Amino acid sequence: MRSLWKAVLDFLYPPKCPVCRESIASHGEWCLTCLSKVLAVRVIHPAAHRLHDLDSCQVLCDYHSGAKKLIQAIKFHGKLSYIAHLHWLLHRYSNLEKIVQIDAVIPIPLHRDRLKERGYNQTEKIFQEWATAKKLLWVNDALIRSRATKPLWNLPLLERRRNLKDAFQIKHPQAVAGKVILLVDDIFTSGTTMDECAKVLKRAGATSVHGLAIASGAD
């Protein structure tokens, strides 16, 4: 029955690459040409970016071209249909084997005002289904953004750190104490957001904090 429904869906809505709109085999995929322009699975080393509390971070794509288009469409224009294409990337290219055990997955939170304005946290939309499929514990209420912050993309590094200082709090310390935490976010820019969250999580007793992001411009 499921395969019949998929055939009907493919007939009514033929699967297309989210970037160039060329035909592809199934919904969620990318064409090889568009994928090759952004796919760059790598581990970012926190010390190289002067990050003190994040233990490691893996990213899947460079933040340009199709990856940038999809993330911005989801984040700012409500194009949630593109999330299927990010799920496809996560299921095929995220590799967390170097982390012995992940006890909980926590998304970078939005401030309540931003959440009310946008209507959803794009990071939760992108990662929750993947975490559930991986049988990883999803915890979205332990870490909160307790005050609003300025957008970081146009701020120098020092100002980013000042902007984020004391912006996050732990709501449920028992959810993180003694655990290996995977922090997830859509974009890794300078890493200051993940590092500030990692600091707060470790103060609450997390044993280590690792990151996973869809895209980054960092090496």
C-alpha positions, 0 to 999 in steps of 0.5 A: 500500500505504501509503495502504491501511494508513493507511485501515485505521489511521484506521478502527481508531483514528480520529484525534482532537485530543489536547486535546479528543478531537474528530475530526480529518482525520489523525493528529497534527493538532490541531483548529482551536479547540485550536490557536488557543488555543496557537499563537503563533509568535514570535522571542524576543530574548535581550537582552530576557531578559538572555541573553548567548550565545544569538543568537536563539530561535524558539518555536511555542506559548504554554506553557498549555492543550493545549501544556502538557498534551502536554509534561507528559504526554510528559515526566513520564508516558511518553505518547509517542503525543503526540509525533506532535502536536508533530511536526505543529506542527514541520513546519508552523510552524517557520520558520528562514529567518532563519538562513542555514545550520544546520550541526548540531542539538543537543538540550538534554541530560539528566543521566545520572541523570535519563535513567536515571530517565525512560528517554528524553530527551523533547527528542530524541524530539520533535526528532530526526525533524523534524531528519532530515526537514529533512536537518539534521545531528543531533548528540546526543553533543557536549554533555553535562550533566556534573552534576545540577541542580535543577528550574528552574521554581520558582527565581528568575533569579539562582539559576537561573544559579548552578544551571546554572553549569558544568553542561554540557560539550563532549564532542566539540569537533570536532562544533561548532567553526566551525559554526552550531548550533541548540539545541532544547528542549521549553520556553523558560522564562527561557532560562538553560538555552539561554544556558548551553549556548550559552556552552559551545558558543561556547567550543568554537568554535561561530560562532553558537547559535540556539534552537528550542522548542515552547512558552514563557511568555516574550515 
